Protein backbone atom coordinates (compact mmCIF):
# COMPACT_ATOMS: atom_id res chain seq x y z
CA UNK A 1 0.00 0.00 0.00
CA UNK A 2 1.42 3.43 -0.91
CA UNK A 3 2.15 5.73 2.02
CA UNK A 4 -0.92 7.54 3.27
CA UNK A 5 -1.15 11.32 3.67
CA UNK A 6 -0.73 12.48 7.30
CA UNK A 7 -3.87 12.29 9.44
CA UNK A 8 -5.29 13.74 12.65
CA UNK A 9 -8.40 12.87 14.66
CA UNK A 10 -11.61 14.96 14.82
CA UNK A 11 -13.03 14.17 17.37
CA UNK A 12 -11.93 10.51 17.20
CA UNK A 13 -11.92 9.88 13.44
CA UNK A 14 -8.55 10.10 11.62
CA UNK A 15 -8.89 12.60 8.76
CA UNK A 16 -6.37 13.38 6.03
CA UNK A 17 -4.28 16.54 6.36
CA UNK A 18 -3.96 16.95 2.65
CA UNK A 19 -5.35 18.46 -0.54
CA UNK A 20 -6.91 17.26 -3.80
CA UNK A 21 -3.61 16.84 -5.61
CA UNK A 22 -2.00 14.73 -2.89
CA UNK A 23 -5.10 12.55 -2.48
CA UNK A 24 -5.39 11.95 -6.24
CA UNK A 25 -1.70 11.10 -6.51
CA UNK A 26 -2.17 8.59 -3.71
CA UNK A 27 -5.22 7.13 -5.49
CA UNK A 28 -3.22 6.71 -8.69
CA UNK A 29 -0.40 5.08 -6.72
CA UNK A 30 -2.88 2.58 -5.24
CA UNK A 31 -4.03 1.68 -8.75
CA UNK A 32 -0.46 1.42 -10.05
CA UNK A 33 0.47 -0.88 -7.14
CA UNK A 34 -2.69 -2.97 -7.66
CA UNK A 35 -3.36 -2.53 -3.94
CA UNK A 36 -6.81 -2.67 -2.30
CA UNK A 37 -8.25 0.39 -0.58
CA UNK A 38 -11.46 2.23 0.13
CA UNK A 39 -11.86 5.95 0.62
CA UNK A 40 -14.63 7.99 2.19
CA UNK A 41 -15.30 11.70 1.91
CA UNK A 42 -16.44 12.11 5.51
CA UNK A 43 -19.05 14.71 6.36
CA UNK A 44 -19.99 15.87 9.87
CA UNK A 45 -23.10 13.69 9.90
CA UNK A 46 -21.03 10.57 9.14
CA UNK A 47 -18.50 11.35 11.87
CA UNK A 48 -21.28 11.80 14.41
CA UNK A 49 -23.41 8.90 13.17
CA UNK A 50 -20.39 6.66 13.75
CA UNK A 51 -20.52 7.52 17.44
CA UNK A 52 -23.97 5.94 17.68
CA UNK A 53 -23.93 3.16 15.06
CA UNK A 54 -21.35 0.43 15.68
CA UNK A 55 -21.43 -0.80 12.08
CA UNK A 56 -20.99 2.72 10.72
CA UNK A 57 -18.09 3.28 13.12
CA UNK A 58 -16.37 0.07 12.06
CA UNK A 59 -16.82 0.97 8.38
CA UNK A 60 -15.56 4.53 8.85
CA UNK A 61 -12.55 3.56 10.95
CA UNK A 62 -11.85 0.68 8.57
CA UNK A 63 -11.52 3.02 5.59
CA UNK A 64 -8.01 3.18 4.19
CA UNK A 65 -8.38 6.95 3.97
CA UNK A 66 -11.03 9.38 5.19
CA UNK A 67 -10.84 12.90 3.79
CA UNK A 68 -12.58 15.93 5.38
CA UNK A 69 -15.57 16.56 3.13
CA UNK A 70 -17.17 19.19 5.38
CA UNK A 71 -15.72 22.66 5.98
CA UNK A 72 -16.40 22.43 9.76
CA UNK A 73 -14.06 19.41 9.88
CA UNK A 74 -11.34 21.49 8.21
CA UNK A 75 -11.86 24.31 10.71
CA UNK A 76 -11.58 21.77 13.51
CA UNK A 77 -8.27 20.49 12.11
CA UNK A 78 -7.00 24.08 11.87
CA UNK A 79 -8.03 24.75 15.48
CA UNK A 80 -6.04 21.69 16.54
CA UNK A 81 -2.93 23.11 14.89
CA UNK A 82 -3.05 21.45 11.45
CA UNK A 83 -2.88 24.54 9.27
CA UNK A 84 -2.16 22.57 6.09
CA UNK A 85 -5.51 20.77 6.15
CA UNK A 86 -7.88 21.61 3.30
CA UNK A 87 -11.32 20.45 2.35
CA UNK A 88 -11.46 17.46 0.00
CA UNK A 89 -15.09 17.64 -1.10
CA UNK A 90 -16.45 14.35 -2.47
CA UNK A 91 -18.14 15.75 -5.62
CA UNK A 92 -15.10 17.88 -6.45
CA UNK A 93 -12.72 14.95 -5.85
CA UNK A 94 -14.80 12.84 -8.23
CA UNK A 95 -14.81 15.54 -10.90
CA UNK A 96 -11.09 16.19 -10.69
CA UNK A 97 -10.22 12.50 -10.74
CA UNK A 98 -12.54 11.88 -13.70
CA UNK A 99 -10.58 14.52 -15.62
CA UNK A 100 -7.32 12.75 -14.81
CA UNK A 101 -8.80 9.34 -15.56
CA UNK A 102 -10.04 10.53 -18.95
CA UNK A 103 -6.47 11.49 -19.82
CA UNK A 104 -4.85 8.34 -18.44
CA UNK A 105 -7.53 5.83 -19.48
CA UNK A 106 -8.43 4.56 -16.01
CA UNK A 107 -11.74 2.64 -16.25
CA UNK A 108 -14.39 3.43 -13.63
CA UNK A 109 -17.64 1.91 -12.39
CA UNK A 110 -20.65 3.79 -10.97
CA UNK A 111 -22.50 2.19 -8.05
CA UNK A 112 -25.45 4.22 -6.82
CA UNK A 113 -27.93 6.74 -8.14
CA UNK A 114 -31.58 7.31 -7.30
CA UNK A 115 -32.80 5.18 -10.20
CA UNK A 116 -31.45 3.39 -13.25
CA UNK A 117 -32.49 6.40 -15.34
CA UNK A 118 -30.65 8.78 -12.98
CA UNK A 119 -27.52 6.64 -13.29
CA UNK A 120 -27.75 6.70 -17.08
CA UNK A 121 -28.08 10.49 -16.92
CA UNK A 122 -24.98 10.69 -14.72
CA UNK A 123 -22.99 8.56 -17.14
CA UNK A 124 -24.09 10.71 -20.06
CA UNK A 125 -23.18 13.94 -18.26
CA UNK A 126 -19.74 12.58 -17.29
CA UNK A 127 -19.03 11.56 -20.89
CA UNK A 128 -20.06 15.01 -22.11
CA UNK A 129 -17.94 16.80 -19.52
CA UNK A 130 -14.82 14.61 -19.62
CA UNK A 131 -13.95 13.68 -23.18
CA UNK A 132 -12.57 10.14 -23.34
CA UNK A 133 -13.65 9.12 -19.84
CA UNK A 134 -14.05 5.34 -19.54
CA UNK A 135 -17.22 4.32 -17.71
CA UNK A 136 -16.88 0.55 -17.57
CA UNK A 137 -20.33 -0.08 -16.10
CA UNK A 138 -22.85 0.93 -13.48
CA UNK A 139 -25.57 -0.32 -11.17
CA UNK A 140 -28.31 1.52 -9.29
CA UNK A 141 -29.22 -0.64 -6.27
CA UNK A 142 -32.81 -0.80 -5.01
CA UNK A 143 -33.76 0.84 -1.71
CA UNK A 144 -33.49 -2.44 0.17
CA UNK A 145 -30.87 -4.99 1.06
CA UNK A 146 -29.72 -7.06 -1.90
CA UNK A 147 -30.21 -10.80 -1.75
CA UNK A 148 -27.11 -12.97 -1.70
CA UNK A 149 -27.70 -13.85 -5.35
CA UNK A 150 -28.11 -10.19 -6.35
CA UNK A 151 -24.97 -9.26 -4.45
CA UNK A 152 -22.96 -11.96 -6.20
CA UNK A 153 -24.28 -10.72 -9.54
CA UNK A 154 -23.15 -7.15 -8.77
CA UNK A 155 -19.70 -8.35 -7.71
CA UNK A 156 -19.37 -10.37 -10.90
CA UNK A 157 -20.47 -7.36 -12.98
CA UNK A 158 -17.97 -5.00 -11.34
CA UNK A 159 -15.10 -7.48 -11.64
CA UNK A 160 -15.95 -8.32 -15.26
CA UNK A 161 -15.99 -4.62 -16.15
CA UNK A 162 -12.28 -4.28 -15.43
CA UNK A 163 -12.92 -1.07 -13.48
CA UNK A 164 -10.02 0.18 -11.38
CA UNK A 165 -12.12 2.71 -9.47
CA UNK A 166 -15.64 2.11 -8.17
CA UNK A 167 -17.43 5.35 -7.31
CA UNK A 168 -20.06 4.69 -4.64
CA UNK A 169 -22.91 7.17 -4.24
CA UNK A 170 -25.57 5.65 -2.01
CA UNK A 171 -25.38 8.09 0.90
CA UNK A 172 -23.63 7.97 4.26
CA UNK A 173 -23.26 5.68 6.18
CA UNK A 174 -24.83 3.15 3.80
CA UNK A 175 -22.03 3.50 1.27
CA UNK A 176 -19.31 3.09 3.92
CA UNK A 177 -20.92 -0.11 5.19
CA UNK A 178 -21.16 -1.41 1.62
CA UNK A 179 -17.51 -0.61 0.88
CA UNK A 180 -16.34 -2.27 4.10
CA UNK A 181 -18.30 -5.40 3.27
CA UNK A 182 -17.35 -5.49 -0.41
CA UNK A 183 -13.69 -4.53 -0.14
CA UNK A 184 -12.42 -8.11 0.35
CA UNK A 185 -14.63 -9.38 -2.48
CA UNK A 186 -13.91 -6.91 -5.30
CA UNK A 187 -10.90 -6.85 -7.62
CA UNK A 188 -10.95 -3.08 -8.28
CA UNK A 189 -8.08 -1.39 -6.44
CA UNK A 190 -10.17 1.58 -5.27
CA UNK A 191 -13.67 2.02 -3.87
CA UNK A 192 -14.50 5.68 -3.25
CA UNK A 193 -17.61 6.88 -1.40
CA UNK A 194 -18.70 10.33 -2.56
CA UNK A 195 -22.19 10.79 -1.09
CA UNK A 196 -24.39 13.16 -3.07
CA UNK A 197 -21.89 13.55 -5.92
CA UNK A 198 -24.01 11.39 -8.24
CA UNK A 199 -27.02 13.70 -7.89
CA UNK A 200 -24.88 16.83 -8.30
CA UNK A 201 -23.01 15.66 -11.40
CA UNK A 202 -26.18 14.32 -13.00
CA UNK A 203 -27.75 17.75 -12.54
CA UNK A 204 -30.58 16.41 -10.39
CA UNK A 205 -29.69 18.50 -7.34
CA UNK A 206 -27.94 21.90 -7.47
CA UNK A 207 -24.79 22.46 -5.44
CA UNK A 208 -24.42 25.30 -2.96
CA UNK A 209 -22.67 28.42 -4.30
CA UNK A 210 -18.91 28.44 -3.65
CA UNK A 211 -19.18 31.24 -1.07
CA UNK A 212 -21.61 29.16 1.00
CA UNK A 213 -19.31 26.15 0.76
CA UNK A 214 -16.32 28.22 1.91
CA UNK A 215 -18.36 29.67 4.76
CA UNK A 216 -19.48 26.28 6.02
CA UNK A 217 -23.09 27.07 5.09
CA UNK A 218 -23.63 24.32 2.54
CA UNK A 219 -25.86 22.49 5.01
CA UNK A 220 -28.19 25.53 5.09
CA UNK A 221 -28.48 25.48 1.31
CA UNK A 222 -29.13 21.75 1.17
CA UNK A 223 -31.64 21.97 4.02
CA UNK A 224 -33.56 24.68 2.18
CA UNK A 225 -33.66 22.47 -0.93
CA UNK A 226 -34.57 19.19 0.76
CA UNK A 227 -36.00 20.05 4.21
CA UNK A 228 -38.11 16.92 4.70
CA UNK A 229 -35.19 14.61 4.01
CA UNK A 230 -32.41 16.46 5.80
CA UNK A 231 -33.78 18.38 8.79
CA UNK A 232 -33.51 15.50 11.24
CA UNK A 233 -29.89 14.84 10.23
CA UNK A 234 -28.77 18.43 10.79
CA UNK A 235 -30.85 18.98 13.93
CA UNK A 236 -29.39 15.85 15.48
CA UNK A 237 -25.75 15.88 14.42
CA UNK A 238 -24.66 19.52 14.04
CA UNK A 239 -25.06 20.46 17.74
CA UNK A 240 -23.53 17.14 18.80
CA UNK A 241 -20.50 17.76 16.63
CA UNK A 242 -19.95 21.22 18.15
CA UNK A 243 -20.18 19.75 21.66
CA UNK A 244 -17.87 16.83 20.85
CA UNK A 245 -15.25 19.05 19.23
CA UNK A 246 -15.32 21.61 22.05
CA UNK A 247 -14.70 18.77 24.48
CA UNK A 248 -11.74 17.60 22.39
CA UNK A 249 -10.40 21.13 22.04
CA UNK A 250 -10.54 21.82 25.78
CA UNK A 251 -8.91 18.49 26.61
CA UNK A 252 -6.10 19.22 24.15
CA UNK A 253 -5.61 22.68 25.64
CA UNK A 254 -5.39 21.24 29.12
CA UNK A 255 -2.94 18.57 27.97
CA UNK A 256 -0.91 21.17 26.08
CA UNK A 257 -0.92 19.28 22.80
CA UNK A 258 -0.68 21.07 19.48
CA UNK A 259 -0.61 24.61 20.90
C-alpha positions in Angstrom: 0.0 0.0 0.0 1.4 3.4 -0.9 2.2 5.7 2.0 -0.9 7.5 3.3 -1.1 11.3 3.7 -0.7 12.5 7.3 -3.9 12.3 9.4 -5.3 13.7 12.6 -8.4 12.9 14.7 -11.6 15.0 14.8 -13.0 14.2 17.4 -11.9 10.5 17.2 -11.9 9.9 13.4 -8.6 10.1 11.6 -8.9 12.6 8.8 -6.4 13.4 6.0 -4.3 16.5 6.4 -4.0 17.0 2.7 -5.4 18.5 -0.5 -6.9 17.3 -3.8 -3.6 16.8 -5.6 -2.0 14.7 -2.9 -5.1 12.5 -2.5 -5.4 11.9 -6.2 -1.7 11.1 -6.5 -2.2 8.6 -3.7 -5.2 7.1 -5.5 -3.2 6.7 -8.7 -0.4 5.1 -6.7 -2.9 2.6 -5.2 -4.0 1.7 -8.8 -0.5 1.4 -10.1 0.5 -0.9 -7.1 -2.7 -3.0 -7.7 -3.4 -2.5 -3.9 -6.8 -2.7 -2.3 -8.3 0.4 -0.6 -11.5 2.2 0.1 -11.9 6.0 0.6 -14.6 8.0 2.2 -15.3 11.7 1.9 -16.4 12.1 5.5 -19.0 14.7 6.4 -20.0 15.9 9.9 -23.1 13.7 9.9 -21.0 10.6 9.1 -18.5 11.4 11.9 -21.3 11.8 14.4 -23.4 8.9 13.2 -20.4 6.7 13.7 -20.5 7.5 17.4 -24.0 5.9 17.7 -23.9 3.2 15.1 -21.4 0.4 15.7 -21.4 -0.8 12.1 -21.0 2.7 10.7 -18.1 3.3 13.1 -16.4 0.1 12.1 -16.8 1.0 8.4 -15.6 4.5 8.8 -12.5 3.6 10.9 -11.9 0.7 8.6 -11.5 3.0 5.6 -8.0 3.2 4.2 -8.4 6.9 4.0 -11.0 9.4 5.2 -10.8 12.9 3.8 -12.6 15.9 5.4 -15.6 16.6 3.1 -17.2 19.2 5.4 -15.7 22.7 6.0 -16.4 22.4 9.8 -14.1 19.4 9.9 -11.3 21.5 8.2 -11.9 24.3 10.7 -11.6 21.8 13.5 -8.3 20.5 12.1 -7.0 24.1 11.9 -8.0 24.8 15.5 -6.0 21.7 16.5 -2.9 23.1 14.9 -3.0 21.4 11.5 -2.9 24.5 9.3 -2.2 22.6 6.1 -5.5 20.8 6.2 -7.9 21.6 3.3 -11.3 20.5 2.3 -11.5 17.5 0.0 -15.1 17.6 -1.1 -16.4 14.3 -2.5 -18.1 15.8 -5.6 -15.1 17.9 -6.5 -12.7 15.0 -5.9 -14.8 12.8 -8.2 -14.8 15.5 -10.9 -11.1 16.2 -10.7 -10.2 12.5 -10.7 -12.5 11.9 -13.7 -10.6 14.5 -15.6 -7.3 12.8 -14.8 -8.8 9.3 -15.6 -10.0 10.5 -18.9 -6.5 11.5 -19.8 -4.9 8.3 -18.4 -7.5 5.8 -19.5 -8.4 4.6 -16.0 -11.7 2.6 -16.3 -14.4 3.4 -13.6 -17.6 1.9 -12.4 -20.6 3.8 -11.0 -22.5 2.2 -8.1 -25.4 4.2 -6.8 -27.9 6.7 -8.1 -31.6 7.3 -7.3 -32.8 5.2 -10.2 -31.5 3.4 -13.2 -32.5 6.4 -15.3 -30.6 8.8 -13.0 -27.5 6.6 -13.3 -27.7 6.7 -17.1 -28.1 10.5 -16.9 -25.0 10.7 -14.7 -23.0 8.6 -17.1 -24.1 10.7 -20.1 -23.2 13.9 -18.3 -19.7 12.6 -17.3 -19.0 11.6 -20.9 -20.1 15.0 -22.1 -17.9 16.8 -19.5 -14.8 14.6 -19.6 -13.9 13.7 -23.2 -12.6 10.1 -23.3 -13.7 9.1 -19.8 -14.1 5.3 -19.5 -17.2 4.3 -17.7 -16.9 0.5 -17.6 -20.3 -0.1 -16.1 -22.9 0.9 -13.5 -25.6 -0.3 -11.2 -28.3 1.5 -9.3 -29.2 -0.6 -6.3 -32.8 -0.8 -5.0 -33.8 0.8 -1.7 -33.5 -2.4 0.2 -30.9 -5.0 1.1 -29.7 -7.1 -1.9 -30.2 -10.8 -1.7 -27.1 -13.0 -1.7 -27.7 -13.9 -5.4 -28.1 -10.2 -6.3 -25.0 -9.3 -4.5 -23.0 -12.0 -6.2 -24.3 -10.7 -9.5 -23.2 -7.2 -8.8 -19.7 -8.4 -7.7 -19.4 -10.4 -10.9 -20.5 -7.4 -13.0 -18.0 -5.0 -11.3 -15.1 -7.5 -11.6 -16.0 -8.3 -15.3 -16.0 -4.6 -16.2 -12.3 -4.3 -15.4 -12.9 -1.1 -13.5 -10.0 0.2 -11.4 -12.1 2.7 -9.5 -15.6 2.1 -8.2 -17.4 5.4 -7.3 -20.1 4.7 -4.6 -22.9 7.2 -4.2 -25.6 5.7 -2.0 -25.4 8.1 0.9 -23.6 8.0 4.3 -23.3 5.7 6.2 -24.8 3.2 3.8 -22.0 3.5 1.3 -19.3 3.1 3.9 -20.9 -0.1 5.2 -21.2 -1.4 1.6 -17.5 -0.6 0.9 -16.3 -2.3 4.1 -18.3 -5.4 3.3 -17.4 -5.5 -0.4 -13.7 -4.5 -0.1 -12.4 -8.1 0.3 -14.6 -9.4 -2.5 -13.9 -6.9 -5.3 -10.9 -6.8 -7.6 -11.0 -3.1 -8.3 -8.1 -1.4 -6.4 -10.2 1.6 -5.3 -13.7 2.0 -3.9 -14.5 5.7 -3.3 -17.6 6.9 -1.4 -18.7 10.3 -2.6 -22.2 10.8 -1.1 -24.4 13.2 -3.1 -21.9 13.6 -5.9 -24.0 11.4 -8.2 -27.0 13.7 -7.9 -24.9 16.8 -8.3 -23.0 15.7 -11.4 -26.2 14.3 -13.0 -27.7 17.8 -12.5 -30.6 16.4 -10.4 -29.7 18.5 -7.3 -27.9 21.9 -7.5 -24.8 22.5 -5.4 -24.4 25.3 -3.0 -22.7 28.4 -4.3 -18.9 28.4 -3.7 -19.2 31.2 -1.1 -21.6 29.2 1.0 -19.3 26.2 0.8 -16.3 28.2 1.9 -18.4 29.7 4.8 -19.5 26.3 6.0 -23.1 27.1 5.1 -23.6 24.3 2.5 -25.9 22.5 5.0 -28.2 25.5 5.1 -28.5 25.5 1.3 -29.1 21.7 1.2 -31.6 22.0 4.0 -33.6 24.7 2.2 -33.7 22.5 -0.9 -34.6 19.2 0.8 -36.0 20.0 4.2 -38.1 16.9 4.7 -35.2 14.6 4.0 -32.4 16.5 5.8 -33.8 18.4 8.8 -33.5 15.5 11.2 -29.9 14.8 10.2 -28.8 18.4 10.8 -30.8 19.0 13.9 -29.4 15.8 15.5 -25.8 15.9 14.4 -24.7 19.5 14.0 -25.1 20.5 17.7 -23.5 17.1 18.8 -20.5 17.8 16.6 -20.0 21.2 18.1 -20.2 19.7 21.7 -17.9 16.8 20.9 -15.3 19.0 19.2 -15.3 21.6 22.0 -14.7 18.8 24.5 -11.7 17.6 22.4 -10.4 21.1 22.0 -10.5 21.8 25.8 -8.9 18.5 26.6 -6.1 19.2 24.2 -5.6 22.7 25.6 -5.4 21.2 29.1 -2.9 18.6 28.0 -0.9 21.2 26.1 -0.9 19.3 22.8 -0.7 21.1 19.5 -0.6 24.6 20.9 
